[in-house]
Amino acid sequence: MKKITIAIDGHSSCGKSTMAKELARRVGYIYVDTGAMYRSVTLYALRNQLFADDGTVLAGRLEAEMPNINISFRLNEETGRPDTYLNGECVEQEIRSLEVSSHVSPVAALPFVRTAMVAQQQQMGQGGGVVMDGRDIGTVVFPQAELKVFVTASAEVRAQRRYDELKEKGMPADYDDILKNVQERDYIDSHREVSPLRQADDALLLDNSQMTIPEQNEWLMERFRERCN
């Protein structure tokens, strides 16, 4: 059976990664979490004081540091899913914090960051057999992907999911702060100059506001089977 490329785009905290990871596991494909790549760059910037006091990115300094930022994924034997590594250090937990979430959109909007990450993503996805999720996979990274899905849900539903996820991990969480962050990220992602978030013309729309995780996983599996037949 021919291995295809699967691009899953959509708004923040709408379950893209959960869907993509599960599909990749079930069909034996490589999973690439592009959002984790931008989060890792953001974590590097936070650790190295590359934000001004007003929260803006010190772009010139970050651009000079880009050659020192190496992002990779390694399979976690316990979970059966890949963890994100920044320069050899597992940062899977740290990149999911609200601090990183609050800083990632302006970093991801920088043209030199997107250029570097897209190049890495395209290299990872050569030859098909890959499931990739993010904001511009179907429009920029893999415009010729055989299966494209655009996932959305209401901001309130996404904020509640993010809140529940953080509390489950024992991390501090405030629903109102998370909702504000989700709404701000939606605006920034949709209005940035480079690769703004938008649904590809040939992408299937999935609003999973009222769907359970098993329901959305099965929906995606059915679309995969249709594309492979």
C-alpha positions in Angstrom: 0.0 0.0 0.0 1.3 3.4 -1.0 2.3 5.6 2.0 0.6 9.0 2.0 1.3 12.3 3.6 -1.4 13.5 6.1 -1.6 17.2 7.1 -3.7 18.2 10.1 -4.1 21.9 10.7 -6.3 23.9 13.0 -6.6 26.2 15.9 -4.6 25.9 19.2 -5.8 23.3 21.8 -8.4 21.7 19.5 -6.9 18.2 19.8 -4.8 18.1 16.6 -1.9 16.4 18.2 -4.0 13.8 20.0 -5.6 12.8 16.7 -2.4 12.8 14.8 -0.4 10.8 17.3 -3.2 8.1 17.5 -3.5 7.8 13.8 0.2 7.5 13.3 0.4 4.8 16.0 -2.5 2.8 14.5 -1.2 2.9 10.9 2.6 2.8 11.6 3.4 6.2 10.3 5.9 8.8 11.6 4.3 11.6 13.7 5.8 15.1 13.7 4.4 17.6 16.1 5.2 20.9 14.4 3.6 22.9 17.2 6.1 21.4 19.6 8.9 22.6 17.4 7.8 26.2 17.7 7.2 25.7 21.4 10.8 24.5 21.7 12.2 27.5 20.0 10.1 29.6 22.4 11.4 27.7 25.4 14.9 28.3 24.2 14.2 32.1 23.8 12.7 32.2 27.3 15.7 30.4 28.9 18.1 32.7 27.1 16.3 36.0 27.9 15.4 36.7 24.3 12.2 38.6 25.2 12.1 42.3 26.1 10.4 43.4 29.3 7.2 44.2 27.4 7.1 40.6 26.0 8.3 41.3 22.5 10.8 39.0 20.9 14.4 40.2 20.6 14.3 39.0 17.0 17.9 39.9 16.0 19.4 37.9 18.9 17.0 35.0 18.3 17.9 34.8 14.6 21.6 34.7 15.5 20.8 31.8 17.9 18.8 29.7 15.4 21.8 27.5 14.3 22.2 26.5 18.0 18.6 25.2 18.2 18.2 21.5 17.4 14.8 19.9 17.7 14.2 16.2 17.5 11.6 13.6 18.4 12.3 10.2 20.2 9.8 7.5 20.9 8.8 7.2 24.5 8.8 3.4 25.2 6.3 3.8 28.1 3.7 5.9 26.2 4.4 4.5 22.7 4.5 8.1 21.5 7.2 10.6 20.6 8.6 13.1 23.0 10.2 16.4 22.0 13.9 17.0 22.6 15.6 20.4 22.6 19.4 20.1 22.1 19.2 16.5 23.4 17.1 17.4 26.5 13.5 16.1 26.8 11.3 19.1 27.1 7.9 17.5 26.4 6.4 18.7 29.7 8.0 22.1 29.9 6.9 23.2 26.4 3.2 22.6 27.4 3.3 25.3 30.2 1.1 28.4 30.1 4.3 30.5 30.0 5.4 28.9 26.7 1.8 29.1 25.4 1.7 32.8 26.1 4.9 33.5 24.2 4.8 31.1 21.2 2.6 32.9 18.7 5.0 36.0 18.2 7.9 33.6 17.9 6.1 31.4 15.4 5.2 34.5 13.4 8.9 35.4 12.7 9.8 34.7 9.1 13.2 33.3 9.9 11.8 30.9 12.5 9.1 29.6 10.1 11.7 29.2 7.3 13.9 27.1 9.5 11.1 25.0 10.9 9.4 24.4 7.5 12.8 23.2 6.0 13.2 20.7 8.9 9.5 19.6 8.6 9.8 19.0 4.8 12.9 17.0 5.4 11.2 14.8 8.0 8.3 14.2 5.7 10.1 13.2 2.5 8.7 10.0 1.0 5.3 10.0 2.7 4.3 7.8 5.6 4.0 10.8 7.9 1.3 12.5 9.9 2.1 16.1 10.7 0.0 18.7 12.5 0.3 22.4 12.9 -1.0 25.7 11.5 0.3 25.6 7.9 1.0 22.0 7.0 -1.6 21.7 4.3 -1.0 25.2 2.9 2.8 25.7 3.1 4.7 22.6 4.3 2.9 19.9 2.3 0.4 21.6 -0.1 0.3 18.3 -2.1 -0.6 16.1 0.9 -3.1 13.4 0.0 -5.2 13.9 3.1 -5.7 17.3 4.6 -7.8 18.0 7.7 -8.6 21.4 9.3 -9.7 21.0 13.0 -11.6 23.5 15.0 -13.7 23.9 18.1 -15.1 26.8 20.1 -12.6 28.9 22.1 -14.4 28.0 25.3 -14.3 24.2 24.7 -10.6 24.5 23.8 -9.8 26.5 26.9 -11.6 23.9 29.1 -9.6 21.1 27.5 -6.3 22.9 28.0 -7.3 23.6 31.7 -8.2 19.9 32.3 -4.9 18.8 30.7 -2.8 21.1 32.8 -4.6 20.1 36.0 -4.3 16.4 35.2 -0.5 16.9 34.9 -0.4 18.8 38.2 0.5 22.1 36.6 -1.0 25.4 37.7 -4.0 26.5 35.6 -6.5 29.3 35.5 -9.4 29.0 33.1 -9.9 32.7 32.4 -6.2 33.1 31.7 -6.2 30.1 29.4 -9.3 31.4 27.5 -7.7 34.7 27.0 -4.5 33.0 25.7 -6.5 30.9 23.3 -8.3 33.9 21.9 -5.1 35.9 21.5 -3.3 33.0 19.8 -6.3 32.6 17.4 -6.0 36.3 16.4 -2.2 36.2 16.0 -2.1 32.9 14.1 -4.8 34.1 11.7 -3.3 37.6 11.1 0.4 37.0 10.8 2.1 38.0 7.6 3.9 34.7 7.0 1.8 31.6 6.6 -1.3 32.7 8.4 -3.6 30.0 9.8 -6.3 29.2 7.2 -8.1 26.2 5.9 -6.6 24.8 2.6 -9.1 24.7 -0.2 -9.0 20.9 -0.4 -9.0 20.3 3.4 -11.8 18.4 5.2 -13.3 20.5 8.0 -13.7 18.8 11.4 -15.5 20.7 14.3 -14.9 18.5 17.2 -16.5 20.7 19.9 -19.1 18.0 20.7 -17.0 14.9 19.9 -15.2 12.5 22.2 -11.6 11.6 21.5 -12.5 8.1 20.4 -15.2 9.6 18.0 -12.7 12.0 16.4 -10.0 9.3 16.1 -12.5 7.0 14.3 -13.6 9.8 12.0 -9.9 10.4 11.0 -9.3 6.7 10.6 -12.2 6.5 8.2 -10.9 9.4 6.1 -7.4 7.7 6.0 -9.0 4.5 4.7 -10.8 6.4 2.0 -7.6 8.1 0.8 -5.7 4.8 0.7 -8.3 2.8 -1.3 
